[in-house]
Amino acid sequence: MAPFALRGDSRPITKLPMNQLSDLALLGVGAVALLAVYLLRVFWGWRAVVAPPVPENAIIVDGSNVMHWGGDPSLQVLTGVIHKITDLDLTPVVVFDASVGHRLMGRYMHGDAMAKLIGLPAAHVYVVHKGVVADEVILDLAQTHGLKVVSNDRFRDWSVKFPLVKTKGRMMRGTWKGGNVVWAKR
């Protein structure tokens, strides 16, 4: 009984020329690589980084920065600022560092859990993956979609890649005093 044949060739695999065997080896390597990627996605939950959708009247909120406007990380400050933004007829899209859940609740929290916690639709809240720099995601969204950013961060390290940080009126800064947002003069 002879092994299977390649390319319509009836000769056994043991008698095939070297170039046909190398083609078979390349196909095998490709199949193993695809299988490895599939298994990583299925068993370890690897996903492509997907930016949040951008609704009408959107404004990007640096959630990890805003929650410190009153000093220590505060859910009350964060939700207060978000409510003030919605009062301005703007739709906040909030981006957080991966550590936000630990700072606010003492445990990791993904985007859906953070959305529920702050009262926004899950599609408007994004927690970056560990190792991803939230500032870059925030500024990329703002620059790509022409949006303003709510943050007290000056983003100096990003001013070359994202010139919008130097553009007057693109950054909304503020503080939390006496239970209210006080917006900085532009």
Protein Blocks (a to p, Z undefined) as FASTA:
>chain_A
ZZddeehiabdfklgcfklmmmmmmmmmmmmmmmmmmmmmmmnopacdddddddehiacd
dfklmmmmnopacfklmmmmmmmmmmnopacdddddfklmmmmnopacdfklmmmmnopa
fklgccddehiafklmmmmmmmmnopacddfbeolmmmmmmmmlmpghkaccdddeehia
cdddZZ
